[in-house]
Amino acid sequence: MNPVLQNILTIRSVRAFKKEQIPKEDLDTILLAGSYAPNGMGLQNWKFTAIQNPAIMEKVNETLRQTLLSIPIVAETHPYIVSLIEKANDKNANFLYYAPTYIIVSNLKDNGNSMPDCALAIGNMMLAAHSLGIGSCWLNQLPGLTHLPQVRELLNELDIPQDHIIYGSVVMGYSLNPPNPAAPRKDVIRVF
Ligand SMILES: Cc1cc2nc3c(=O)[nH]c(=O)nc-3n(C[C@H](O)[C@H](O)[C@H](O)COP(=O)(O)O)c2cc1C
C-alpha cells in the first residue's frame, strides 16, 4: 500500500500526550498542509491559530472551564454538555488532554463554505501530523462556546477576527500510548 493510503488508514484520535513539545518546524509543516486544503471558491477565508505557549494553553483551558461553569443546566441541556459542566467543577480539569499544542481553526460567520473549509483543513493537518509521528484529536468544546463573552474576549486576545467564529480545533503532541484498533467500518459504501 502506498504511504499516503497507509497514513489515512492508520490515523487514530490521540487523547493522552507526552509532555515533550513538537518541533516548530513540524508545526509549520502541519499548518502549511492545512492551508493547502481545498476551499470554497479558493478564497482561503480561514485562519489557523496555533498555541504552544504553556501560559496561553493554561488560559485557554481556564477560559473553557469558567465558561462551562457559567452555563446553567436546564432540562434541555444536552447530556454531553452536562458532563462537561460537571467536569469543569474540578479546578484541575483539563479540556485539552494536557496536549502541548493546540490549533484553533476559525472562519467567517454566516458563510456556507466556512465549516467544510475548516473541516478539510483540520483533516489535512491531522494527516500531516500523523505522517510526522505526531498524534492529534479534534476538540469540539470551543466551537460550541464561541458566542459567549468570556470566549470572545479570549479570541480577541488571540487576534481572531471579529467576523470569525471557531469551526473546529485540534490538540497535537506525541502519543503516550500505542494506538487503539480502529472501530469496524459500517456498511455504508455502495458502488453503482
Ligand atoms: C467533528 C468532530 C468532532 C469531534 N469532537 C471531539 C471532541 O470534542 N472530543 C474528543 O475527544 N474527540 C472528538 N472527536 C474525535 C472522534 O471522537 C473520533 O474521531 C472518533 O471517535 C473515531 O475515532 P478515531 O479518530 O480514533 O478513529 C471529534 C471528531 C470530529 C470529526
The ligand as an SDF file (V2000), in Angstrom:
LIG
                    3D

 31 33  0  0  0  0  0  0  0  0999 V2000
  -16.4010   16.8790   14.1010 C   0  0  0  0  0  0  0  0  0  0  0  0
  -15.6580   16.0680   15.1450 C   0  0  0  0  0  0  0  0  0  0  0  0
  -15.7820   16.4180   16.4880 C   0  0  0  0  0  0  0  0  0  0  0  0
  -15.0710   15.7060   17.4560 C   0  0  0  0  0  0  0  0  0  0  0  0
  -15.1000   16.1380   18.7500 N   0  0  0  0  0  0  0  0  0  0  0  0
  -14.3450   15.5280   19.6640 C   0  0  0  0  0  0  0  0  0  0  0  0
  -14.2610   16.0400   20.9970 C   0  0  0  0  0  0  0  0  0  0  0  0
  -14.8190   17.0810   21.3250 O   0  0  0  0  0  0  0  0  0  0  0  0
  -13.5220   15.3610   21.8900 N   0  0  0  0  0  0  0  0  0  0  0  0
  -12.8520   14.2090   21.5580 C   0  0  0  0  0  0  0  0  0  0  0  0
  -12.1900   13.6320   22.4130 O   0  0  0  0  0  0  0  0  0  0  0  0
  -12.8930   13.6960   20.3010 N   0  0  0  0  0  0  0  0  0  0  0  0
  -13.6150   14.3370   19.3550 C   0  0  0  0  0  0  0  0  0  0  0  0
  -13.6250   13.8670   18.0650 N   0  0  0  0  0  0  0  0  0  0  0  0
  -12.9000   12.6430   17.7070 C   0  0  0  0  0  0  0  0  0  0  0  0
  -13.8750   11.4760   17.4650 C   0  0  0  0  0  0  0  0  0  0  0  0
  -14.4390   11.0900   18.6960 O   0  0  0  0  0  0  0  0  0  0  0  0
  -13.1010   10.3110   16.7980 C   0  0  0  0  0  0  0  0  0  0  0  0
  -12.6150   10.7330   15.5480 O   0  0  0  0  0  0  0  0  0  0  0  0
  -13.9970    9.0970   16.5820 C   0  0  0  0  0  0  0  0  0  0  0  0
  -14.4320    8.5610   17.8280 O   0  0  0  0  0  0  0  0  0  0  0  0
  -13.2900    7.9730   15.7910 C   0  0  0  0  0  0  0  0  0  0  0  0
  -12.1140    7.5620   16.4710 O   0  0  0  0  0  0  0  0  0  0  0  0
  -10.6910    7.5880   15.7270 P   0  0  0  0  0  0  0  0  0  0  0  0
  -10.4820    9.0080   15.2370 O   0  0  0  0  0  0  0  0  0  0  0  0
   -9.7000    7.1670   16.7670 O   0  0  0  0  0  0  0  0  0  0  0  0
  -10.7640    6.6140   14.5880 O   0  0  0  0  0  0  0  0  0  0  0  0
  -14.2900   14.5860   17.0820 C   0  0  0  0  0  0  0  0  0  0  0  0
  -14.1670   14.2540   15.7300 C   0  0  0  0  0  0  0  0  0  0  0  0
  -14.8120   15.0120   14.7700 C   0  0  0  0  0  0  0  0  0  0  0  0
  -14.5820   14.6960   13.3050 C   0  0  0  0  0  0  0  0  0  0  0  0
  1  2  1  0
  2  3  1  0
  2 30  2  0
  3  4  2  0
  4  5  1  0
  4 28  1  0
  5  6  2  0
  6  7  1  0
  6 13  1  0
  7  8  2  0
  7  9  1  0
  9 10  1  0
 10 11  2  0
 10 12  1  0
 12 13  2  0
 13 14  1  0
 14 15  1  0
 14 28  1  0
 15 16  1  0
 16 17  1  0
 16 18  1  0
 18 19  1  0
 18 20  1  0
 20 21  1  0
 20 22  1  0
 22 23  1  0
 23 24  1  0
 24 25  2  0
 24 26  1  0
 24 27  1  0
 28 29  2  0
 29 30  1  0
 30 31  1  0
M  END
$$$$
